[in-house]
Amino acid sequence: MSFTKIEQFIANMNSIQHKNAKHVLANIYTEDIVFIDPVKSISGLDELTKYFEDLYQSVTACHFTLTSHLPNSHRYSLEWLMHLQHKKISNNQEIELNGASFIEFKDEKVCYHRDYYDLGALVYERIPILGSVIRKVRHAI
C-alpha cells in the first residue's frame, strides 16, 4: 500500500525533531515555500528551516493526528489534532490543540502552507494569571 500525498505529508511532519528538521523539511517543501501561521509569515525553505529548528529546540514530543481532509486537485484543506510536549508550556505535560491547514502542492512538494490554530489556547491561557483571565473572558462571551 502506498501513502497518499496527505498521509506522507503527515508522516513527515510527525518525524520532525530539532536534529533532523532541515532534512525532513527539504523532503516536504519547495525552495520557494510560503508558510504562514498565527506567529509568523515565512518565504523560502532556509527561513522556514530556521523557524522550525528554533521551535523544535524546546519540543519534547509533537505528533499530529489528521481528523479530516478535503482534496481539491493539488490543494488540500486539513483538520488536525496536535499532541505537544514542550519544555516551556504546561510543565512539559502533553497538551492537545485543534487546528486546520491549507496546503498546496507543486509537483510532489508543498509550495504553500497556512496553519490556523488558537494561539491563545496554546500559549496565553497557559500563563498562570493571564490564563485565568483569558478563560473567564472566553466563558463570558
C-alpha positions, 0 to 999 in steps of 0.5 A: 500500500502506498501513502497518499500525498496527505498521509506522507505529508503527515508522516513527515511532519510527525518525524520532525525533531530539532536534529533532523528538521532541515532534512525532513523539511527539504523532503516536504517543501519547495525552495520557494515555500510560503508558510504562514501561521498565527506567529509568523509569515515565512518565504523560502525553505532556509527561513522556514528551516530556521523557524522550525529548528528554533521551535523544535529546540524546546519540543519534547514530543509533537505528533499530529493526528489528521481528523479530516481532509478535503482534496481539491486537485493539488490543494488540500484543506486539513483538520488536525489534532496536535499532541505537544510536549514542550519544555516551556508550556504546561510543565512539559505535560502533553497538551492537545490543540485543534487546528486546520491547514491549507496546503498546496502542492507543486509537483510532489512538494508543498509550495504553500502552507497556512496553519490556523490554530488558537494561539491563545489556547496554546500559549496565553491561557497557559500563563498562570494569571493571564490564563485565568483571565483569558478563560473567564473572558472566553466563558463570558462571551 
